[in-house]
Amino acid sequence: MRGLTDAEARVIAVLLASRPDRERERLHLIDVPRSTYHAIRRRAYDEGWLRDRYLPHPVAFGRPLVSFLLVRPFADRFDDLVRLLSEEPSAVVVWRGSQVVLAVIFHHKAADVERLVGKLDAGHLAPPPSVTTVAAEGPAIPVYFDYEGLWCHVAGFDGTLAYPHGLGGGATGEADGPPTVAPLSAHQWWAASELVLRPFAASDQGRGGHLVGPLGLPFSQRRLLQRGVVVHRTILDPGRLPPYQGRAADQVVLVTGTPKVDARPDVLFATLCRESRVYPFLFATGADRWLFGALGGSTPRTSDEGGARRPVLPTMREYLEGIEILQEPANGFVSTVDHRYDRLLPPAKSPDAPKRA
């Protein structure tokens, strides 16, 4: 496998930032010719390095709770467990590894996940899973599948453009207004639904993934993006991305544990980034369990590369107890449900389905 060029690394970085920059601003930031930028952007999507999604604010879509299930199935029931989670209508992400399954559930009430966990137990599919449930109207998911920090670190770039992007935390009704999620009008609901469906409609129509971004959207949809009712995100597939200068983020590390008394997730996150130089792509903090996901490299770093770093495990021990660490090669994970937020929409024939106003 050939390595990425400098230009490819810079284009990937600016795309992962998912900023609503105009094209000339992006070209200025990465200092590559326009034709090179377009060729690399198209290649990145054609090769499956990147894909775009539109993430709905969970509260705006009537799902105020988000749960992260980390399950280690019994070896003889692995397929059955993956099938059950993948067929769960409220599951928007399901990753299958060789030893572990990660599922993300958007739901109405705590009983919804309790019911799902009960199915796992009743079917003798797995030991009790690790469940991190958070309220989406608060800042409890400060990083949600945001790979920009990690990629800029791997590529040796100074700083980031937009990292971290989270999920939920309140959409803003007006530019200077308080964080709130107002009920959507019929037209807003239709426009938001069209955004969520946009990547899949483009695929059905044979349009390239590089054309799914927010450039050229109608005003009503741009307004929803500005308010945070729906957010655009460019997602990395580390299992497909070639190495850059011999470095690759090809190991997925999932960490979960119970927070200690008075432990502050914002302090842990800042310490990991600034002192340990670990940039989680996922960070969710429930009342009684925290979960974060990071990427590591299978090739050891040289001793003088990047200077001294604060050890990660002792840092986590200051904030968490009962720590579980699961690590698998990135290319060993299969997305059986790949950020399918369109699952949160009512069926087309339902009286609750969005209709164009």
PyMOL commands that set and color helices and strands:
alter all, ss='L'
color gray80, all
select helices_A, chain A and resi 6-16+23-30+34-46+75-86+110-122+148-155+186-204+209-211+219-227+265-274+312-317+330-332+341-344
alter helices_A, ss='H'
color red, helices_A
select strands_A, chain A and resi 50-56+65-71+91-96+101-107+130-135+143-144+230-236+251-259+282-285+290-296+320-329+334-337
alter strands_A, ss='S'
color yellow, strands_A
deselect
rebuild
show_as cartoon
